[in-house]
Amino acid sequence: MAVTEITHWINGAEDAGSGSRRQEVYNPATGQVTGSLHLADSNDLEKAVQAARKAADAWSEVSMSKRMQVMFKFRELVHAHTQDLAALITAEHGKVLSDAAGEVGRGLEVVEFACALPQTLKGEYSDQFSTGIDVYSFRQPLGVVAGITPFNFPVMVPLWMSPIAIATGNAFILKPSERDPSASLLLAKLYKEAGLPDGVFQVLHGDKETVDGLLTHEQIDGISFVGSTPVAQHIHQTATAHGKRVQALGGAKNHAVVMPDADLDLAADHLSAAAFGSAGERCMAISVAVAVGEAADDLVQKLGQRARDIKVGEGTQPDVEMGPLITPASRERVQRIVTEAEQDGAAVVVDGRDLVVEGKEEGFFVGPTVLDKVKEEMSAYQEEIFGPVLAVVRVDSLEDAIKVINSNPYGNGTAIFTGSGNAARTFKRQVTVGMVGVNVPIPVPAAQHSFGGWKDSLFGDHHIYGPDGVRFYTRGKVITERWPHQNDVVTASMNFPSHD
């Protein structure tokens, strides 16, 4: 199989860079090397930043109308190339094609939100606030911003960031995951085809060296990040210490509470999809089912049956529902955690540790796994597994379920399945989690709202996309203005000015 050279995108063109380091890119379903990724050095970083700085100065002066023309065209191009983007995602990430296309669709929602920014960016005006004085406010772009994005959504997360950053007048440097980088280059080409000036959107491939360069560069004004909690902490601490605005979204341990009055078939269907879709490699995946009281036995039986029925294989096959994990290390981590849970007393209801897909024996596969009677001290509960493992924790009451969730250090997403409006209201008011679903297992907000968790799932004051995204990528400015007539007498005072 031919190995593709994967380069940067700097100042409107593919750029191999001056760095000599390379990293292999794999197809996780076959285990084969498919790409050789160019990793940036300090010269490449500087070249990208300087191009972005120059582009930002010009782009911020472009009219809102012309910016929106680019965004509308970009929206149409992404939509038209959905299957091309999905194919790249599946080839390097492993998720099934339908899931990859769905990822592109959710990213498009944010592009569409960005197309409506002329309404969102309208300022406020107070006429004649004082005699002859008007006060008004508006927002202006930060300048140059960078997005550091994870492997699990190589299109959606860049589209959570870049459309809003660009539509508000910034230049954007994307540092995608080095595990599945190719889709980011197609996005860059689509931005250019849409009419975006060179340097406004750039792709810089790299590892920790490149990330730290972005965090500390004096000409970068803001950093957006989605990834694990330890890295999010590093991003936030380092970038804020260098005077940058930062939004850093970290890890998750998402719980779904199932009440005895819930429709257990509905709950089992949706929990299985939420736990095993994309092989569990989602920051909003449900990894813990909290079964309340008498719901537990029936729920576990139904979850086990659904896990056994899931078809696992290469994501390009039309009947496959779940693909591989991203790396051999990911597979080994999942296998280790399941083994530790079994040794610590958890019941392995469905065991996916030794799954082998015929014809894809070198792929990085683990099958859907259901663990029952998991305790909070087990690694299967403590760690963010990021794999197709659903742990069932049994509790006696809704109050106990809420205590379990609130004592967890993560607070990204959660859900409750119930037929009781009172239980749902109690849950959504008392749980210390940023995104809550009621009979909805993966409560990712629509683009008109904002995505973000609490506790160790978010570092910084701003959630991502939606209204918070606009606030993050812009700064407010307030104008107090007087235009006196030629003969007006405007008395100056040494006292602090008052409104009259």
Secondary structure, 3 states (H helix, E strand, C coil): CCCEEECEEECCEEECCCCCCEEEEEECCCCEEEEEEECCCHHHHHHHHHHHHHHHHHHCCCCHHHHHHHHHHHHHHHHHCHHHHHHHHHHHCCCCHHHHHHHHHHHHHHHHHHHCHHHHCCCEEEEEEECCEEEEEEEEECCEEEEECCCCCCCHHHHHHHHHHHHCCCEEEEECCCCCCHHHHHHHHHHHHCCCCCCCEEECCCCHHHHHHHHHCCCCCEEEEECCHHHHHHHHHHHHHCCCEEEEECCCCEEEEECCCCCHHHHHHHHHHHHHHHHHCCCCCEEEEEEECCHHHHHHHHHHHHHHHCCECCCCCCCCCECCCCCHHHHHHHHHHHHHHHHCCCEEEECCCCCCCCCCCCCCCCCCEEEECCCCCCHHHHCCCCCCEEEEEEECCHHHHHHHHHHCCEECEEEEECCCHHHHHHHHHHCCCCEEEECCCCCCCCCCCCECCEECCEECCCCECHHHHHHHCEEEEEEEEECCCCCCCCCCCCCCCCCC
